[in-house]
Amino acid sequence: MTTNILQHPRPLVSQQDTKPSQHTHKVSVESDLVNVFTLAEHFNVHYRTAQRWTKNKWIPHYRVGKSIRYNLSVVMKAISSHAE
């Protein structure tokens, strides 16, 4: 059985897995976290551009295990406030 890398068969976080943590940035379970490819498609840029934005800390991101995820609404707010 092959699985598309962009569509994981399990959700990243389930309701039962949520426990209070000591992290300063908390993401609600209801928020939609997307990968770099979806983020790049949304902003009509190459995925390497989105990775460079992340590396340079120009956009907020969350590390989930070894992968990086983005909340589109938070990124859009950060970009719009940075553009002003």
Stockholm file with secondary structure:
# STOCKHOLM 1.0

chainA/1-84         MTTNILQHPRPLVSQQDTKPSQHTHKVSVESDLVNVFTLAEHFNVHYRTAQRWTKNKWIPHYRVGKSIRYNLSVVMKAISSHAE
#=GR chainA/1-84 SS CCCCTTSCSSCSSCGGGCCCCSCSSCCCTTSCEECHHHHHHHHTSCHHHHHHHHHTTCSCCEEETTEEEEEHHHHHHHHHHHHC
#=GC SS_cons        CCCCTTSCSSCSSCGGGCCCCSCSSCCCTTSCEECHHHHHHHHTSCHHHHHHHHHTTCSCCEEETTEEEEEHHHHHHHHHHHHC
//
